[in-house]
Amino acid sequence: MYQIYPRSFADLDGDGIGDLPGITARLDHLVELGADAVWLSPFYPSPQADAGYDVADYRNVDPLFGGLPDADALIGKAHSLGLRVIVDLVPNHTSSAHPWFGAALAAAPGSAERQRYIFRDGRGTSGDEPPNDWQSVFGGPAWTRTKDADGQPGQWYLHLFDPGQPDLNWDRPEVRAEFLDILRFWLDRGVDGFRVDVAHGLIKQADLADWSYPLEPLSGEGTDRPRPPMWDQDGVHDIYRDWRQVLNSYPGERILVAEAWVQPAERLAAYVRPDEMHQAFNFEYLEAAWTAPAQYAVITRSLEASAAVNAPTTWVLSNHDVIRHATRLGLPVGQTRPNGIGADDPQPDAVLGLRRARAATLLMLALPGSAYLFQGEELGLPEHTTMPDEARQDPTWERSGHAHKGRDGCRVPIPWESDAPSYGFGPTDRSWLPQPALYAEYALDLQRGVAGSTYELYRTALRLRRELALGRGTVYWLTSPDDVIHFRNGNLSVLTNFGPDPAPLPEGATVLQSTEPLNPDNHVPTDVTVWFHP
């Protein structure tokens, strides 16, 4: 699965913002690369308070990106190329510009309109304190107070993210019915499934109990704290059982993919039971340290948990919400992943980061299950770690009081041509986020057909993954993981060396692919992955 962030993939009209016609014009790239499907981040009408994850109309296309005919053309072109199309669905919250929320603000407390969202009276003698102590993922309180028609302070509404993203109340039947209809709208237009944003957040603990811990995305039972009252409540599973019935009523294979920041792995596996979703992102894998013991442990846990519910495991190293792994893996091993990197922060080791990223990718693509790629990672694209602060648009930057740089660094438009305006992103130099000059050396036209380039590494790996049916295989461990991971998937052997010393390949090994050249004695250098026979 190849994730496209529409703002940053290809700009056909030259306004500096990527669009659906631009994506359609570049779909051949996915075929050449070897992808099976494309996942599109939101393109719906939106005030763009959170780059489109604040949806004002779930049945249309924002003029920034085109119109419904452009969506239809994209889906049709993808299908003609043999690509499936998955679209983002954002059910935890709407935009504050959604008609429902406007009606809620205009209505009285306790009204049916307000009950579609989570409105509460404030605490304190005059109600001037938030209903509980929950904090927003983006920083600051998770509650905003409204004003009544007479201008007096009114109730508070919950937003686990930006104030422009009020949380829906999924205990209301009309909310559930609305999203069943939205599913049908896009299925009728031919989409092959949905990636469900914040899939673990729809149901809140009924008492909205205080939560004294930091609001971290990946938290739950098995950590050093109990399960948060706003995440991973058991009631979410009834919702997805209803959705699964809708998808099952359509011909062909239509799938649901959960963005669920849930641990432990057994808890995540509940989302992909036979009558619920088909896949769930494996964020514990993304967060795992670059050591053999850590990688072995998370791979083993993931495979065992998924097998218990007869579902495929998913693997992901980068997406639009985290620092690109070509940069992240250049940070000291064991360091907590920062929420963005700026020019005044310690800079990662770019050479080491790309070396490890290539090794991590080849390790990931050898694992059974589904692999997710984020646009530009096939170019070895690093994070923009020196972006001027005045260019930042992620609400995290302002909401955190400039404590966190946020996610803009991974969302910068990608380079297609080294010497073209905006590096081929569009016909002009306009770019909604500034592209660093170093992106020129990562451009596709400088890597296509070049032996050893990151692009050709991905192409070869995806071709072999398909030919050897690795996604449908089984992992057989061949070593205990101290400094080396060594396993077999079908007829393919895989070895990743994390240790300080070169690791020998078995005698008679025939190398199919290696992320870096081997030593003359056929030893695998540090931070290198090799695919070989037998």
Beta strands, then each sheet from edge to edge (+ up, - down):
strand 1: 2-4
strand 2: 37-40
strand 3: 84-89
strand 4: 119-120
strand 5: 143-147
strand 6: 153-158
strand 7: 193-196
strand 8: 255-258
strand 9: 279-280
strand 10: 314-316
strand 11: 370-374
strand 12: 475-477
strand 13: 484-489
strand 14: 492-497
strand 15: 503-504
strand 16: 510-514
strand 17: 523-524
strand 18: 528-533
sheet 1: 9+ 8+ 7+ 3+ 2+ 1+ 11+ 10+
sheet 2: 4+ 6- 5+
sheet 3: 12+ 13- 14+ 18- 16+
sheet 4: 15+ 17-
end
